[in-house]
């Protein structure tokens, strides 16, 4: 079995019909180019994706699925990644931390 692998930039590869992001985070510009197709909130979506990448996870974009398909973006190959839900949770956490006086470094832990 052959898998077609194309490097599109450092740490970004297309595997046949998938785009994988991995290796401890990517630049905001790289991520925003990719996720523009999936969301209007590029800034917050990039922050969500990069937070997973910094934790050593990888993100899979299934290029054969429509943008609104829950499996179009996945954490690893098996877990759907709902960017809108993740953005809302991130914003709620930030608001909660601001109201309790937590610093940014404390809220990122």
N, C-alpha and C positions, 0 to 999 in steps of 0.2 A: 504494500500500500504506500503510495506517495502522497505527501501533504505539501501543497504549494505554500511556501513561506516567503513573504515579501516584507523586508524592513522598510517602513515608511519614515521613520526617524528613530533616534535612540530610544529604546524601551517601548516602541510601538511597532507591532507586527500584524500583518493580515495573514491569518491562517484560513485559507480557502474562503469561507463566508463569515469569518469572525475577526473582530479586531480586539486584541488583548492589550490592556494597560497594566503594567506591573513595575516593580523595582523601586520602591520607596518614594514615589511621588514624581509628578511631571510638572512642567511649567504650566502656569495658568493659560498661556497662549495655546499650548499643545492641546490641553484638555478642552478648552473652550471651542476650538475648531471642530472637535469631534462631537461634543454634546449639543452644539447649536441645533443639530437636527432633532434632538429629543426634548428640548425645553427652551422657554423664553428666559428663564432665570439662570443664565449662564454662570454668573458670578457665584451664587450660592451652590449650584450644582457642582461646579468645579471644586469648591471647598469640601463638599461631601465626598466626592470621588478621591480627592487628594488625601483626605483624612484616612480613608481605607487603604490607599496605596502606602502611606507612611507606616501603617500598622503591618505591612508585609502582605496584604491581600492583593488579589488581582481582579480586574474588572473585565468582563466579556461583553462586547457589543455584537449581537447577532444581526448581521447585515441583511439576512434573508427575511427577517421579521419586520412588520410595520412598526413605526415609531411608537404607537400607542399600545403595542402588545406588551403585557407584563413581563415576558421573557426576552424582550429586546435588549435589556441591560441586566446583567447578572453579576452578583458577587460570587466569584469562582464560577464554575459551570452550572451549579445546581441551585442557587438561591436568587430569586428575582430581587432586583434592586429598584425600589420605588423612589425615584429621585424627589418627587413632590413631597411624599411622606417624610423622607429624610430631612429635607429642607425645613419643613414645618417643625419637626422635632428639634432640630438644631436651633431654630429661632426661639422656640419655647424655652429651651435650656438657657439660651443667652439672656432672655428676658428675666428668667428666674434668678440667674446668677447676678444680674444687674440689680435686681430688687433686694437681694441678700447681701450685696456689697462684695461679692467674690471677684477676685481679679481675673484677668484673662488667662493667666498661666494656670490658675486653679481650675478654671472651667474646662480647659483642654485635657485634663487628666482623666 
